[in-house]
Structure formats: structure tokens, C-alpha cells
């Protein structure tokens, strides 16, 4: 317990050493103030004239949406339309200060609203083209994808519009490791910013507010409550593949397996992915491209994803 407390204190001390300045809407340019409330900036389409399917792609917590480009390209090259979603606090249309302010203001409900807009937009195109609709999410994006199903047992507000046909979850944050809750004691300081430990090429913000982690914890807890209800279990049990590195530092592989078994998700399949020797020295949690996974592992994952979706 003492070592955990020391680690937490050291982390906070590091955060305070180069703390970002006070940021308010009034300190932003007029252009950035307008961009903060422009929800269309969070949706980015890549489309075919006659796609095989329509996919909503959702990134992880404090992950730069462009870090999902390898997954996006994989799906697009397989003749699928891809709608990439930038969650509140992550969008590249905002500058560093505006994005960090939006991140601090974001709640789990805001992220639920983001994915709801994306799914409904993609669902309309899928319905017009009479094509299947898929969800592909990494980490927080995986949680939000599964959460969308339990929040919308019919999967769509209109019959036949918004029904999710298949889902791919990459290290979904539906069951966190105990170490992922080390920041929970800081709930009394929701506006504190902590430095990101992710490599620069992956992170959306150099700092992340404590409020963002608290929003994640709240989302995980609420999702698991709803998933335990009969309607939630039924809504979740669609064809799904869950891919994880078994030594993921943030999400519990055993917890995810237990979740699948406990809720009798007969159409979910858990698949372990081991990284190749040429993978970058990054968290095992990152399994979103050849850089983080290694070439051979990425090739294996790509084949399994496409075989499932095609």
C-alpha cells in the first residue's frame, strides 16, 4: 500500500512540475470557440461508391484519432465505408488548448452522445445502400461501442435503421485492472491535469484531466450495471470478436473473459494476440497497427478481422 501511495505522489509531483496554464473559453481565439461546439468536426468519412459495408471506428482515451489510421485503411481497402469518430477532447480540428479544455469539460454522457451521432449517421447510409453496419472500437472506443448496444436495445430509433450487425472490440475497456484505478483517490481534484505517458505519436493531449479518468470509471460501472440486465445481455449478444494482448496493462483479459461467460454472450469470441518481435516498445494495450503490434502480428490480426467482417 505504501508503494502505491508513493507512486501516486510521484505521479502528481511530475504533473505539477510542468503544469499547463489556466485555460478558459475566453482565452481561446474566436475560431476555436466556434470549433468547440461544432459537432460535425468530430466525424470523418471515407466512402466508396458501392461499399460492402459501413463501419463506425472509435478510438481510445486520450488517443489521437489519427493513430487509428492503420485500422481505418484496413477496412477501407476491404471496400468498406469508414466513419471515423473523434470523441470530445480528442479532435484534431482543435488546437492544443481548445482540445485540452474540451477534454476537461467532457463527460461519459458526452462521449455516449458522440457515438450515438456517429452510429445514426452511418446507419442512414447503410440503410440507403442496404448494407450491413459494423462497430469497431479500441479501448474506450470498445467500451462505448458495447455501451451503445445496451443503451439502445433496438440498436436504432427507427426500425431497420441503426441495427448493428457485427462488432470488433480491440482491448475494450469493459473490465479494468485494479492498477487502472490508481487515480481514483484524486476524484477530489477533477480539474487537475496529469501528464500522458503514451508516446507522442499516439496521444491526443500531452496532459489528461483527472475528470477524464473519472468519466471512464463512471462509464465502466454504469455499462456493467446495464449489461447485467436481461435487455442488456440480449442487446449485446451479436456476432462479436474481442482481441486482446493477454498481458494488457490497463484492461483485464481475465475480466473480459469472465464478462463474456457471466453474461452468456454466445456470439462473442475472445482471441488472444501476441505481439511480434519487431513491435515498438509501447504498452501491450496498444494493438492498433504494425508499429504497436509488429508486422506479423498485425497481419494476423488484419486477416482475422476481415474474415469476420467479410
Beta strands, then each sheet from edge to edge (+ up, - down):
strand 1: 43-46
strand 2: 53-58
strand 3: 80-85
strand 4: 132-138
strand 5: 166-170
strand 6: 193-195
strand 7: 207-209
strand 8: 240-244
strand 9: 268-272
sheet 1: 1+ 3- 2- 4- 5- 8- 9-
sheet 2: 6+ 7-
end
